[in-house]
Amino acid sequence: MLEVRVAAIEERVAFVEGRIVEQSRTMTDLREAIVSLERRMDERFAGIDHRLAALDARLATQFLWVVGLQVTTIVALVTAVLVR
């Protein structure tokens, strides 16, 4: 009777140990997945930062053209009014 209980306890302990090993592997896999995700996110954000810098430069150039055209238009209008 005692041997049966000891065997049952050993079986239960072995089951619990197996589950702990599974949980440990799952946690390791989860850590690796998180590290991989962080790496990919960093790469994507770096790409976005690079594209935004290029866009910023383009917008600055466009802004200068718009301001230049406005100044030219104002000068032309003032000149047209003064000539009359």
Buried (B, 14 or more C-beta within 10 A) or exposed (E): EEEEEEEEEEEEEEEEEEEEEEEEEEEEEEEEEEEEEEEEEEEEEEEEEEEEEEEEEEEEEEEEEEEEEEEEEEEEEEEEEEEE
